[in-house]
Amino acid sequence: MRRRKFILLTGSVALCPFAARAQQVSKVPRIGYLGVTSPFDRPLLLDAFRQGLRERGLIEGQNIVIDYRFAEGRLDRLPDLAAELVRLNVDVIVSLGTQGVTAAKNATKSIPIVMIGVRDPVGIGLIASLARPGGNITGVSGSAGLEIVTKQLELLKETVPKIQRVAILSNPANAYHQLAIKELNVAALSLGVQLQLLEARGPNEFDGAFAAMAEERVEALLVLSDVIFNDHRARLVDLAAMNRLPTAYGIRESVEAGGVMSYGPSFLDFFRRSTAYVDKILKGVKPTDLPVEQPTKFELIINLRTARTLGIEIPPTLLSRADEVIE
């Protein structure tokens, strides 16, 4: 009898480590990544995110799981994809841009959300304030304020001083753009330019927008930063070139694709910094206790080759201020 008890006892002790390990496996943190475009669009950003996690000891496939969902540029898919991540009971959701974060917010009020690069999150109602975001959203804001679009228009005017009519391409599905346009209307008065406001929800509306620009004989174009515009940047760059329009963008990749210039925050920096929020949240810190950070690194990128093709002579003073000149 005693021997039987001893065998049962030692057997249960031997099983304890396995039970403990099984318990640990079940507690591996899950990160939900909600992508608005495809995993192949701007892959360096996703690489920077993974690298930032590794630097904090969070290694995919070892001590964390990342559940990826990509909308492939179809905004109508975002609500369902966000709901999928909620059903997976992830510990935190990470998303880039206004549309992705808004979809995540509508899907859950309890799972923490780390936003990346959202323009004016206070103005569009995603958070209460930068210092005290409230609710379940925190992260890295995409703008130091609406002044950034004013700066883009100023730089475009400095690049081509003689322009008088400038087209502004916006996405009506992006709440930030409505605020940006109000700011641009004020800036246009002081710069002595007339704005033509055009909208496009996706690439199927690009041709119509550029046809309207040609009809109105605009002399330059400012493309407001948007995940859909960024995803289809090559198409926008081609259309701008066909219409011989000097164009300013918010991301460097558009200039690398052949645009004239861009001015905006570094998205690589955004993705690296976002991992600090993920790390703290997984350690138990509440989003409401994590102030939202603003951009600290801005880049002016100029494509001198494209400027020459369009017959534009970039002022030397502007070239000297550029962070990178593509020749």
C-alpha positions as CSV (number, residue, x, y, z in Angstrom):
1,M,0.0,0.0,0.0
2,R,2.8,2.4,1.0
3,R,4.7,1.4,-2.1
4,R,1.6,2.2,-4.3
5,K,1.3,5.6,-2.6
6,F,4.9,6.3,-3.2
7,I,4.7,5.5,-6.9
8,L,1.6,7.7,-7.2
9,L,3.3,10.5,-5.3
10,T,6.5,10.4,-7.4
11,G,4.5,10.2,-10.5
12,S,2.6,13.4,-9.7
13,V,5.8,15.2,-8.8
14,A,7.3,14.1,-12.1
15,L,4.3,15.5,-13.9
16,C,4.5,18.9,-12.2
17,P,7.3,20.4,-14.4
18,F,5.3,19.4,-17.5
19,A,2.1,21.0,-16.1
20,A,4.1,24.1,-15.3
21,R,5.5,24.3,-18.8
22,A,2.1,23.8,-20.3
23,Q,0.8,26.6,-18.2
24,Q,3.7,28.9,-19.3
25,V,3.0,28.0,-23.0
26,S,-0.6,29.1,-22.6
27,K,0.6,32.5,-21.2
28,V,2.8,33.4,-24.2
29,P,1.8,37.0,-25.0
30,R,-0.1,37.6,-28.3
31,I,0.3,40.7,-30.3
32,G,-2.3,41.5,-33.0
33,Y,-0.9,43.4,-35.9
34,L,-3.6,45.1,-38.0
35,G,-2.2,46.2,-41.4
36,V,-4.1,48.5,-43.7
37,T,-2.1,47.6,-46.8
38,S,-0.2,44.4,-47.7
39,P,2.8,42.8,-45.9
40,F,4.9,43.7,-48.9
41,D,4.2,47.4,-48.8
42,R,7.1,49.3,-47.1
43,P,8.5,46.0,-45.6
44,L,11.3,47.9,-43.9
45,L,8.7,49.3,-41.4
46,L,7.6,45.8,-40.4
47,D,11.3,44.8,-40.1
48,A,11.9,47.8,-37.8
49,F,8.9,46.8,-35.6
50,R,10.2,43.2,-35.2
51,Q,13.8,44.5,-34.6
52,G,12.5,46.9,-31.9
53,L,10.7,44.0,-30.2
54,R,13.8,41.8,-30.3
55,E,15.9,44.6,-28.7
56,R,13.4,44.5,-25.8
57,G,13.7,40.7,-25.5
58,L,10.4,40.0,-27.3
59,I,11.3,37.4,-30.0
60,E,8.6,36.2,-32.4
61,G,8.2,32.5,-32.2
62,Q,10.0,32.2,-28.9
63,N,8.4,34.3,-26.2
64,I,5.7,36.1,-28.2
65,V,3.2,35.3,-30.9
66,I,2.2,37.9,-33.5
67,D,-1.1,37.5,-35.3
68,Y,-1.1,39.4,-38.6
69,R,-4.1,40.6,-40.4
70,F,-3.7,42.7,-43.6
71,A,-6.5,44.6,-45.4
72,E,-4.5,44.7,-48.7
73,G,-5.7,48.3,-49.2
74,R,-9.4,47.5,-48.8
75,L,-10.6,49.7,-46.0
76,D,-14.0,47.9,-45.9
77,R,-12.2,44.8,-44.6
78,L,-10.7,46.5,-41.6
79,P,-13.7,46.1,-39.2
80,D,-13.8,42.3,-39.8
81,L,-10.1,41.9,-39.4
82,A,-10.1,43.9,-36.2
83,A,-12.9,41.7,-34.9
84,E,-10.9,38.6,-35.7
85,L,-8.0,39.8,-33.6
86,V,-10.4,40.5,-30.7
87,R,-11.8,37.0,-31.0
88,L,-8.2,35.7,-30.8
89,N,-8.0,37.5,-27.4
90,V,-4.7,39.1,-28.2
91,D,-3.0,41.1,-25.4
92,V,-2.5,44.2,-27.5
93,I,-3.4,45.4,-31.0
94,V,-0.9,47.5,-33.1
95,S,-2.0,49.4,-36.2
96,L,-0.7,52.1,-38.5
97,G,-2.7,55.1,-39.5
98,T,-6.1,56.6,-38.8
99,Q,-8.3,54.0,-40.5
100,G,-6.6,51.0,-38.9
101,V,-6.6,52.4,-35.4
102,T,-10.2,53.6,-35.8
103,A,-11.3,50.1,-36.8
104,A,-9.5,48.6,-33.8
105,K,-11.1,51.1,-31.5
106,N,-14.6,50.3,-32.8
107,A,-13.9,46.5,-32.3
108,T,-12.8,46.7,-28.6
109,K,-12.9,48.9,-25.6
110,S,-10.8,46.7,-23.4
111,I,-7.8,45.3,-25.4
112,P,-5.0,47.9,-25.4
113,I,-4.3,49.5,-28.8
114,V,-0.9,50.9,-29.8
115,M,-1.3,53.4,-32.6
116,I,1.5,54.3,-35.1
117,G,1.6,57.5,-37.1
118,V,-1.9,58.7,-36.6
119,R,-2.2,62.3,-37.5
120,D,-3.8,64.5,-34.8
121,P,-5.3,61.7,-32.7
122,V,-6.8,64.3,-30.3
123,G,-8.5,66.4,-33.1
124,I,-10.1,63.3,-34.6
125,G,-11.4,62.0,-31.3
126,L,-9.3,58.9,-30.9
127,I,-7.8,60.0,-27.5
128,A,-8.6,62.6,-24.9
129,S,-5.2,64.3,-24.8
130,L,-1.6,63.4,-25.5
131,A,-0.6,63.5,-21.8
132,R,-3.7,61.5,-20.6
133,P,-5.0,59.6,-23.6
134,G,-7.8,57.8,-21.6
135,G,-9.5,54.7,-22.9
136,N,-7.5,51.9,-24.3
137,I,-5.4,53.7,-27.0
138,T,-1.9,55.1,-26.8
139,G,1.2,55.1,-28.9
140,V,3.1,57.4,-31.3
141,S,1.3,60.3,-32.9
142,G,2.1,61.0,-36.6
143,S,2.1,64.7,-36.4
144,A,3.4,67.5,-34.3
145,G,0.2,69.3,-35.2
146,L,-1.5,70.5,-38.4
147,E,1.4,72.8,-39.0
148,I,3.1,69.9,-40.9
149,V,0.8,70.3,-43.9
150,T,1.4,74.0,-43.9
151,K,5.1,73.3,-44.0
152,Q,4.6,71.0,-46.9
153,L,2.8,73.7,-48.8
154,E,5.4,76.2,-47.9
155,L,8.2,73.9,-49.2
156,L,6.3,73.3,-52.4
157,K,6.0,77.0,-53.0
158,E,9.7,77.5,-52.2
159,T,10.6,74.7,-54.7
160,V,8.5,76.4,-57.4
161,P,8.1,80.0,-56.4
162,K,6.0,81.0,-59.4
163,I,3.1,78.6,-58.8
164,Q,-0.3,80.2,-58.1
165,R,-2.7,77.2,-58.4
166,V,-2.1,74.1,-56.2
167,A,-4.2,71.0,-56.1
168,I,-4.7,69.2,-52.8
169,L,-5.5,65.5,-53.0
170,S,-7.3,64.1,-49.9
171,N,-9.1,61.0,-48.9
172,P,-12.6,61.7,-47.5
173,A,-12.4,58.5,-45.5
174,N,-9.5,60.0,-43.5
175,A,-10.8,62.2,-40.7
176,Y,-7.4,64.0,-40.4
177,H,-7.7,65.3,-43.9
178,Q,-10.7,67.4,-43.1
179,L,-8.7,69.2,-40.4
180,A,-5.7,69.5,-42.6
181,I,-7.7,71.2,-45.4
182,K,-8.9,73.9,-43.0
183,E,-5.3,74.6,-42.0
184,L,-4.2,74.7,-45.7
185,N,-6.9,77.1,-46.6
186,V,-5.5,79.6,-44.1
187,A,-1.9,79.0,-45.2
188,A,-2.8,79.5,-48.8
189,L,-3.9,83.0,-48.2
190,S,-0.6,84.0,-46.7
191,L,1.4,82.2,-49.5
192,G,-0.7,83.8,-52.2
193,V,-1.8,80.6,-53.8
194,Q,-5.2,79.3,-54.8
195,L,-6.1,75.7,-53.8
196,Q,-8.1,73.2,-55.8
197,L,-9.5,70.5,-53.4
198,L,-9.8,67.0,-54.9
199,E,-10.8,63.7,-53.3
200,A,-10.0,60.1,-54.0
201,R,-10.9,57.1,-51.8
202,G,-8.8,54.7,-53.9
203,P,-6.8,54.2,-57.1
204,N,-10.1,53.9,-59.1
205,E,-10.6,57.6,-58.5
206,F,-7.1,58.8,-59.3
207,D,-7.7,59.3,-63.0
208,G,-10.7,61.5,-62.4
209,A,-8.9,63.6,-59.9
210,F,-5.9,64.2,-62.3
211,A,-8.3,65.0,-65.1
212,A,-9.9,67.7,-63.0
213,M,-6.4,69.1,-62.2
214,A,-5.6,69.3,-65.9
215,E,-8.9,71.0,-66.6
216,E,-8.3,73.6,-63.9
217,R,-4.6,74.0,-65.1
218,V,-3.1,73.6,-61.7
219,E,0.7,74.1,-61.5
220,A,1.6,71.9,-58.5
221,L,0.1,69.2,-56.3
222,L,0.2,68.3,-52.6
223,V,-0.8,64.7,-51.7
224,L,-1.9,64.5,-48.1
225,S,-0.4,61.5,-46.3
226,D,-2.8,58.5,-46.2
227,V,-2.3,54.8,-46.1
228,I,-4.1,54.3,-49.4
229,F,-2.2,57.0,-51.1
230,N,1.0,55.7,-49.7
231,D,0.2,52.1,-50.8
232,H,-0.4,53.3,-54.4
233,R,2.4,55.9,-54.4
234,A,3.9,54.6,-57.7
235,R,0.6,55.2,-59.5
236,L,0.3,58.7,-58.1
237,V,3.9,59.5,-59.0
238,D,3.3,58.3,-62.6
239,L,0.2,60.4,-63.0
240,A,2.0,63.5,-61.6
241,A,4.8,62.9,-64.1
242,M,2.4,62.5,-67.0
243,N,0.7,65.8,-66.1
244,R,4.2,67.4,-65.4
245,L,3.1,68.4,-61.9
246,P,5.8,69.1,-59.2
247,T,4.3,67.2,-56.3
248,A,5.0,67.1,-52.5
249,Y,4.3,64.1,-50.4
250,G,4.4,63.1,-46.7
251,I,6.6,60.0,-47.0
252,R,10.1,59.5,-48.4
253,E,9.0,56.4,-50.3
254,S,7.0,58.5,-52.7
255,V,10.2,60.5,-53.6
256,E,12.2,57.3,-53.9
257,A,9.5,56.2,-56.4
258,G,10.0,59.4,-58.5
259,G,8.2,62.2,-56.7
260,V,9.8,65.6,-56.4
261,M,9.9,66.1,-52.6
262,S,8.5,65.0,-49.3
263,Y,8.5,66.4,-45.8
264,G,7.3,64.5,-42.8
265,P,8.2,62.4,-39.8
266,S,10.4,59.3,-40.0
267,F,8.1,56.2,-40.1
268,L,11.0,53.9,-39.3
269,D,11.4,55.9,-36.1
270,F,7.7,55.5,-35.4
271,F,7.8,51.8,-35.7
272,R,10.9,51.4,-33.5
273,R,9.4,53.7,-30.8
274,S,6.0,51.9,-30.8
275,T,7.7,48.7,-29.5
276,A,8.4,50.5,-26.2
277,Y,4.6,50.8,-25.7
278,V,4.0,47.1,-26.6
279,D,6.7,46.1,-24.1
280,K,5.2,48.2,-21.2
281,I,1.6,47.0,-21.9
282,L,2.7,43.4,-21.9
283,K,4.3,44.1,-18.5
284,G,1.0,45.3,-17.1
285,V,1.1,49.1,-17.7
286,K,-2.3,50.5,-18.7
287,P,-2.6,52.5,-21.9
288,T,-4.2,55.4,-20.1
289,D,-1.0,55.7,-18.0
290,L,1.2,56.0,-21.1
291,P,1.4,59.5,-22.6
292,V,1.3,59.6,-26.4
293,E,4.6,60.6,-28.0
294,Q,5.0,63.1,-30.9
295,P,7.4,62.9,-33.8
296,T,11.0,63.8,-32.9
297,K,12.6,63.2,-36.3
298,F,11.5,64.9,-39.5
299,E,12.9,64.4,-43.0
300,L,13.1,66.6,-46.1
301,I,13.8,64.4,-49.1
302,I,14.3,65.9,-52.6
303,N,14.5,64.0,-55.9
304,L,16.8,66.2,-58.0
305,R,16.6,63.9,-61.0
306,T,12.8,64.3,-61.2
307,A,13.0,68.0,-60.7
308,R,15.4,68.3,-63.7
309,T,13.1,66.2,-65.8
310,L,10.3,68.7,-65.0
311,G,12.6,71.6,-65.7
312,I,12.6,72.8,-62.1
313,E,15.7,74.3,-60.6
314,I,15.7,73.6,-56.9
315,P,17.0,76.6,-54.9
316,P,20.4,75.9,-53.4
317,T,19.2,77.1,-50.0
318,L,16.5,74.3,-50.1
319,L,19.0,71.7,-51.2
320,S,21.3,72.6,-48.3
321,R,18.5,71.9,-45.8
322,A,17.5,68.6,-47.3
323,D,18.2,65.4,-45.3
324,E,18.7,63.5,-48.5
325,V,19.0,64.5,-52.2
326,I,18.3,61.8,-54.8
327,E,20.4,62.3,-57.9
